[in-house]
Amino acid sequence: MSSTNPTNDQILGALEGSGFLFEQEVATTLESYGFHVETSWPYLDPDTKKSREIDLRAIKNYLQDENNKLQVFVELLVECKDSRSPLVFFERRKNKRELEASSPKEYIFPKKTYRQILSENSYREVPAFVHLDLAPTHYYFQDSNKTTQFTKIVRKGSNWVANHDGIYDSLFLPMAKVLETRIKSIPKTHRPGEWCTVWLYFPVVVVRDHLISLSGNSENHELIPKGRISFVRNLDSDSLQGSYLVDFVTSEYLERYLDKDVGVFAKAVSDLASSSPSLLRGENA
């Protein structure tokens, strides 16, 4: 007579198939790097006005300057996708404008813009990211290539097909929405003498493996396995305006991502804040 209850192996197989175990695995890695991790973090969808969730929200304090009342936080907004279907991203060379430093909205500084004098009677407002010359320390701005679109390779009958139906709505849009929710929660101004905070947000989708790029720069198409692919897309809707950057990272590459990509940039910002606190606070600028 067969048991009506599943075996332990069957329970573990069901949990693994659901993605819960993969999510816990990613959370453990983040915690090992000093992040405080919250699971199933809720946010308000700006379009539907309904409560949604992302898998993980992870925060780490990189600088806590008591004397200058200045702090730097890194916050990862994470979705975990334990799918065996390869994700393929199409790459092209960045154009001249894209190679120049822009103003990524993912990084929030106490002073949004700085005045750059053009002549005795004229000036322009320069975004903080550009004025502080942070592009040389950021992984995306050091890459000469960009990704223009991506697709999922799935089985259909006996064949494999490229399927992009709903892929942006399910993977990219939620990351942009939760980012906007977090940005809007930050106080827009601070009074003299109060604490100032630099917020560095990283929307990231962690996949098990099979992250692939396909270069469109030559006649010879080559599929290249990647550990991280950064995807920038411009959105224009009632709730989402401008360009958004989302990192796609494999679980194998995740530690290097935290150390060499996120970590290097966060350290550069923290070092600048330590050496020039008045500049980061926006005083006399």
C-alpha positions as CSV (number, residue, x, y, z in Angstrom):
1,M,0.0,0.0,0.0
2,S,1.5,3.4,-1.1
3,S,1.7,6.3,1.3
4,T,-0.5,9.3,0.8
5,N,2.3,11.6,2.0
6,P,5.3,12.6,-0.1
7,T,8.8,11.4,0.9
8,N,11.5,13.8,2.0
9,D,13.2,13.5,-1.4
10,Q,9.9,14.4,-3.1
11,I,9.4,17.4,-0.8
12,L,12.9,18.6,-1.4
13,G,12.4,18.1,-5.2
14,A,9.2,20.2,-5.1
15,L,10.9,23.0,-3.1
16,E,13.8,23.0,-5.5
17,G,11.5,23.2,-8.5
18,S,9.6,26.1,-6.9
19,G,12.7,28.2,-6.6
20,F,12.5,28.7,-2.9
21,L,15.8,26.9,-2.2
22,F,17.6,28.9,-4.8
23,E,16.3,32.1,-3.2
24,Q,17.6,31.0,0.2
25,E,20.9,30.2,-1.4
26,V,21.2,33.7,-2.9
27,A,20.2,35.2,0.5
28,T,22.9,33.3,2.3
29,T,25.5,34.5,-0.2
30,L,24.4,38.1,0.3
31,E,24.5,37.7,4.1
32,S,28.1,36.3,3.9
33,Y,29.1,39.6,2.3
34,G,27.7,41.6,5.2
35,F,24.3,42.5,3.8
36,H,21.1,42.6,5.9
37,V,18.6,40.6,3.9
38,E,14.8,40.8,3.8
39,T,12.9,38.1,1.9
40,S,9.6,38.6,0.0
41,W,9.9,42.4,0.4
42,P,6.6,44.2,-0.5
43,Y,6.3,47.3,-2.6
44,L,3.4,49.2,-4.1
45,D,3.0,48.8,-7.9
46,P,2.8,52.4,-9.1
47,D,0.5,51.4,-12.0
48,T,-2.0,49.0,-10.4
49,K,-1.7,50.5,-6.9
50,K,-1.5,46.9,-5.6
51,S,1.1,45.3,-3.3
52,R,3.8,43.3,-5.0
53,E,6.9,41.5,-3.8
54,I,10.4,41.1,-4.9
55,D,12.4,38.1,-3.7
56,L,15.1,39.8,-1.7
57,R,16.0,43.3,-0.5
58,A,19.6,43.5,0.8
59,I,21.2,46.5,2.5
60,K,24.8,47.2,3.5
61,N,26.4,50.3,5.1
62,Y,29.7,51.1,3.4
63,L,30.4,54.3,5.3
64,Q,29.2,55.8,8.6
65,D,31.1,59.1,9.2
66,E,29.9,60.3,12.6
67,N,32.0,63.5,12.4
68,N,30.6,64.7,9.1
69,K,27.2,63.0,9.4
70,L,27.6,61.3,6.1
71,Q,26.8,57.7,5.2
72,V,26.8,55.5,2.1
73,F,24.4,52.6,1.7
74,V,24.3,50.0,-1.0
75,E,20.8,48.4,-1.5
76,L,20.3,45.4,-3.8
77,L,16.8,44.8,-5.2
78,V,16.9,41.1,-6.1
79,E,14.8,38.7,-8.1
80,C,15.9,35.0,-8.2
81,K,15.1,32.9,-11.3
82,D,16.1,29.3,-11.0
83,S,15.3,28.5,-14.7
84,R,17.1,26.2,-16.9
85,S,16.1,28.2,-20.0
86,P,19.1,30.1,-21.4
87,L,18.8,33.9,-21.6
88,V,20.5,35.4,-24.7
89,F,21.3,39.1,-24.9
90,F,22.2,40.8,-28.1
91,E,25.3,43.1,-27.9
92,R,26.4,46.0,-30.0
93,R,29.1,48.7,-29.7
94,K,28.1,51.7,-27.8
95,N,27.9,54.9,-29.8
96,K,29.8,58.1,-28.9
97,R,27.0,59.5,-26.7
98,E,26.6,56.2,-24.8
99,L,30.4,56.1,-24.1
100,E,30.2,59.4,-22.4
101,A,29.2,59.4,-18.7
102,S,25.4,59.8,-18.2
103,S,23.4,60.3,-15.1
104,P,22.1,56.9,-13.9
105,K,19.1,57.3,-11.8
106,E,20.0,54.3,-9.6
107,Y,22.5,56.4,-7.5
108,I,21.1,59.1,-5.3
109,F,23.4,61.8,-3.8
110,P,22.6,64.5,-1.2
111,K,23.1,67.1,-4.0
112,K,21.5,66.1,-7.2
113,T,23.3,68.6,-9.5
114,Y,26.4,70.8,-9.3
115,R,26.9,74.1,-11.0
116,Q,29.6,74.2,-13.7
117,I,30.7,77.7,-14.8
118,L,30.9,78.1,-18.5
119,S,31.7,81.8,-18.7
120,E,31.5,84.9,-16.5
121,N,27.7,85.1,-17.0
122,S,26.7,81.5,-17.7
123,Y,26.7,78.1,-16.1
124,R,25.0,74.7,-16.4
125,E,23.8,72.2,-13.9
126,V,25.8,68.9,-14.1
127,P,24.4,65.6,-12.6
128,A,26.3,64.5,-9.4
129,F,27.5,61.2,-11.0
130,V,29.2,63.2,-13.8
131,H,30.5,66.0,-11.6
132,L,32.0,63.6,-9.2
133,D,33.7,61.7,-12.1
134,L,32.4,58.2,-11.0
135,A,32.1,56.6,-14.4
136,P,35.8,55.3,-14.4
137,T,35.0,53.2,-11.2
138,H,31.7,51.7,-12.5
139,Y,31.7,48.4,-14.4
140,Y,28.9,49.3,-16.9
141,F,30.6,52.5,-18.1
142,Q,33.9,50.7,-18.6
143,D,32.3,48.3,-21.1
144,S,32.5,49.3,-24.8
145,N,29.4,47.2,-25.6
146,K,25.7,47.6,-24.8
147,T,22.9,45.1,-24.8
148,T,20.0,46.0,-27.0
149,Q,17.5,43.2,-26.4
150,F,17.2,39.8,-24.9
151,T,15.2,36.6,-25.3
152,K,14.7,33.2,-23.6
153,I,15.4,29.9,-25.4
154,V,12.7,27.4,-24.7
155,R,11.6,24.0,-26.0
156,K,8.6,23.9,-28.3
157,G,7.8,20.3,-29.2
158,S,11.0,18.8,-30.5
159,N,12.6,22.2,-31.4
160,W,14.2,25.0,-29.4
161,V,12.8,28.5,-30.1
162,A,13.6,32.1,-29.1
163,N,10.6,33.4,-27.1
164,H,10.5,37.0,-25.9
165,D,6.7,37.2,-25.2
166,G,6.2,38.8,-21.8
167,I,9.9,38.6,-20.9
168,Y,10.2,42.4,-20.4
169,D,7.0,42.6,-18.4
170,S,8.1,39.7,-16.1
171,L,11.8,40.4,-15.7
172,F,12.6,44.0,-16.4
173,L,9.5,46.1,-15.5
174,P,9.2,44.9,-11.9
175,M,12.8,45.9,-11.2
176,A,12.2,49.4,-12.6
177,K,9.0,49.7,-10.6
178,V,10.6,48.7,-7.3
179,L,13.5,51.0,-7.9
180,E,11.1,53.9,-8.4
181,T,9.3,53.0,-5.2
182,R,12.6,53.1,-3.3
183,I,13.7,56.3,-4.8
184,K,10.5,58.1,-4.0
185,S,10.8,57.0,-0.3
186,I,14.0,59.0,0.1
187,P,13.8,62.6,1.5
188,K,14.4,65.1,-1.2
189,T,16.2,67.6,0.9
190,H,18.2,67.8,4.2
191,R,18.8,70.7,6.6
192,P,22.3,71.9,7.4
193,G,23.8,69.8,10.2
194,E,21.5,66.8,9.5
195,W,22.7,63.4,8.3
196,C,23.3,63.1,4.6
197,T,23.0,59.7,2.8
198,V,24.2,58.4,-0.5
199,W,22.0,55.6,-1.7
200,L,23.4,53.2,-4.3
201,Y,20.7,51.0,-5.7
202,F,21.4,47.9,-7.8
203,P,18.4,46.1,-9.3
204,V,19.6,42.6,-10.1
205,V,18.2,39.4,-11.5
206,V,20.1,36.3,-10.3
207,V,19.8,33.3,-12.5
208,R,21.1,29.8,-12.0
209,D,23.2,29.7,-15.1
210,H,23.0,30.0,-18.9
211,L,23.5,33.7,-19.3
212,I,24.7,34.2,-22.9
213,S,25.7,37.2,-25.1
214,L,25.6,37.3,-28.8
215,S,27.6,40.0,-30.5
216,G,26.1,41.9,-33.4
217,N,29.3,43.7,-34.3
218,S,30.5,41.2,-36.9
219,E,29.3,38.7,-39.5
220,N,30.5,35.8,-37.4
221,H,28.0,35.3,-34.6
222,E,29.5,33.9,-31.4
223,L,27.6,32.8,-28.3
224,I,29.6,33.8,-25.2
225,P,28.7,32.6,-21.7
226,K,28.7,35.5,-19.2
227,G,28.6,35.9,-15.5
228,R,27.0,39.3,-15.6
229,I,25.2,41.2,-18.3
230,S,24.0,44.8,-17.6
231,F,20.9,45.8,-19.6
232,V,19.8,49.4,-20.0
233,R,16.3,50.2,-21.4
234,N,14.5,53.5,-21.7
235,L,11.0,53.5,-20.4
236,D,8.2,56.1,-21.0
237,S,5.0,55.7,-19.1
238,D,3.0,57.5,-16.4
239,S,5.1,56.0,-13.6
240,L,8.4,55.2,-15.3
241,Q,10.5,57.8,-17.1
242,G,14.0,57.5,-18.4
243,S,16.7,54.8,-18.6
244,Y,16.9,52.0,-16.1
245,L,19.9,49.7,-15.6
246,V,19.3,46.1,-14.4
247,D,22.1,43.6,-13.9
248,F,21.6,39.9,-14.8
249,V,24.0,37.8,-12.8
250,T,24.6,34.0,-12.6
251,S,24.7,32.4,-9.1
252,E,28.3,31.3,-9.8
253,Y,29.3,34.9,-10.6
254,L,27.4,36.5,-7.7
255,E,30.3,36.7,-5.3
256,R,32.5,38.3,-7.9
257,Y,29.6,40.7,-8.6
258,L,29.4,41.7,-5.0
259,D,33.2,42.1,-4.6
260,K,34.5,43.4,-8.0
261,D,31.5,45.2,-9.5
262,V,29.3,46.5,-6.7
263,G,32.1,46.5,-4.2
264,V,34.6,48.5,-6.2
265,F,32.1,51.2,-7.1
266,A,30.7,51.5,-3.6
267,K,34.3,51.7,-2.2
268,A,35.1,54.5,-4.7
269,V,32.0,56.5,-3.6
270,S,32.8,55.9,0.1
271,D,36.5,56.9,-0.3
272,L,35.4,60.1,-2.0
273,A,32.9,60.8,0.8
274,S,35.7,60.2,3.3
275,S,38.2,62.4,1.6
276,S,35.8,65.2,0.5
277,P,32.8,65.1,2.8
278,S,31.7,68.7,2.0
279,L,31.7,67.9,-1.7
280,L,29.4,64.9,-1.2
281,R,27.2,66.9,1.2
282,G,26.8,69.5,-1.5
283,E,28.2,72.3,0.7
284,N,29.9,75.3,-1.1
285,A,29.2,73.6,-4.5
